[in-house]
Amino acid sequence: DRAHILFEPMPMPWERPALQVLILSVLLFMSIAVYTILADMQNDDCTEGECTYLMRSIEFAVKVWALAFPACWCSWLILRADLFTWRLIPLNELFNGSGVPAEEVPSFLGSLQTIPEASLIREGQKLCNKDGIKSVTALTVPAKCR
């Protein structure tokens, strides 16, 4: 089929609610973790002077690192996966919007018809409601959009 889905423009990454919730959750987690570590360190038995300031600082740093590294690593993976889809460039924008001469556009792109994402979803839903889910295929939905 010669259809190319034209996706809606996505908001900037920091404007997306999922990433805002992720950042706030990590900040909340880290603040609670630091508070808990400090409360735990106050209960250490250092009455005889065997715990120096350096030892307690290193203990605090290691405990914070043990909690911060997995949280930040997972957040980074989620962010990178989200940014991957955000950075994709549609074919029509790549060739039609970049000033590439028509002669240099690969021949398989010349006959592509762009179909807006919302139209594709709407026509697929109509087909499903009318004829059932088995009628929704990669060929029937774009054909209805034309």
C-alpha positions in Angstrom: 0.0 0.0 0.0 1.2 3.5 -0.7 0.0 5.2 2.5 2.1 7.1 4.9 0.7 8.0 8.3 1.1 11.7 9.3 1.3 11.9 13.1 0.2 14.9 15.1 3.0 17.1 16.3 4.1 16.1 19.7 4.6 18.6 22.6 8.1 19.2 23.9 9.3 16.5 26.2 9.2 18.6 29.4 5.5 19.5 28.5 4.4 15.9 28.5 2.5 15.0 31.7 4.1 11.5 32.0 7.6 13.0 32.2 6.5 15.7 34.6 5.0 13.0 36.9 8.2 10.9 36.5 10.5 13.9 37.5 8.3 14.8 40.5 8.2 11.2 41.6 11.9 10.8 41.5 12.4 14.1 43.4 9.9 13.0 46.0 11.5 9.5 46.3 15.0 11.0 46.7 13.9 13.6 49.3 12.2 10.8 51.4 15.3 8.6 50.9 17.6 11.3 52.2 15.4 12.0 55.1 15.2 8.3 56.0 19.0 7.9 55.7 19.6 10.8 58.0 17.1 9.5 60.5 18.8 6.1 60.3 22.3 7.5 60.8 21.2 9.4 64.0 20.4 6.0 65.6 23.9 4.7 65.0 25.9 3.9 68.1 28.9 6.2 68.0 29.1 7.1 71.7 32.7 6.0 72.1 34.1 8.3 69.3 34.7 5.5 66.8 32.7 7.2 64.1 34.5 10.1 62.5 32.9 12.8 60.4 34.6 11.3 57.3 33.2 7.9 58.0 29.7 9.2 58.5 30.0 11.3 55.3 31.1 8.3 53.3 28.3 6.1 54.8 25.8 8.8 53.9 27.1 9.2 50.3 27.1 5.4 49.7 23.6 5.0 50.9 22.3 7.9 48.8 24.2 6.5 45.8 22.6 3.1 46.3 19.2 4.6 46.2 19.8 7.4 43.6 21.5 5.3 40.9 18.7 2.9 40.2 16.1 5.6 40.3 18.0 7.9 38.0 19.0 5.0 35.6 15.4 4.0 35.2 14.3 7.6 34.7 17.0 8.0 32.0 15.8 4.9 30.2 12.2 6.1 30.2 13.3 9.5 29.0 15.4 8.1 26.2 12.6 5.9 25.0 10.2 8.8 25.0 12.7 11.1 23.2 13.3 8.4 20.5 9.7 8.7 19.3 9.7 12.4 19.8 12.7 12.8 17.5 11.4 10.8 14.6 10.9 12.8 11.4 8.0 12.0 9.1 9.0 11.1 5.6 6.9 13.8 4.0 8.6 16.4 6.2 12.0 15.0 5.5 11.6 15.3 1.7 8.9 17.8 1.1 9.9 20.3 3.8 13.6 20.1 3.4 13.9 21.6 -0.1 15.2 18.3 -1.7 14.5 18.5 -5.5 11.9 16.1 -6.7 14.5 14.3 -8.9 16.5 13.3 -5.8 13.5 11.9 -3.8 13.6 8.1 -4.0 11.1 6.7 -6.4 9.2 4.7 -3.7 8.4 7.9 -1.9 7.0 9.7 -4.9 3.6 8.0 -4.8 3.1 7.9 -1.1 -0.1 9.5 0.1 -0.1 11.1 3.6 -2.9 10.2 5.9 -3.4 12.1 9.1 -3.3 10.0 12.3 -6.7 11.1 13.5 -8.3 10.3 10.2 -6.7 6.8 10.2 -7.9 6.1 13.7 -11.4 7.4 13.0 -11.8 5.3 9.8 -10.5 2.2 11.6 -13.0 2.7 14.4 -15.8 3.1 11.9 -14.8 -0.1 10.0 -14.6 -2.0 13.3 -18.0 -0.8 14.4 -19.6 -1.6 11.1 -18.0 -4.9 10.0 -16.2 -6.1 13.1 -12.5 -6.2 14.1 -11.5 -8.7 11.4 -12.3 -6.1 8.7 -9.6 -3.7 10.1 -6.4 -4.4 8.2 -3.4 -2.5 6.9 -5.0 -2.3 3.5 -8.6 -1.5 4.3 -8.2 1.4 6.7 -5.9 3.5 4.4 -8.2 2.7 1.4 -11.2 4.2 3.4 -9.1 7.3 4.2 -8.6 8.2 0.5 
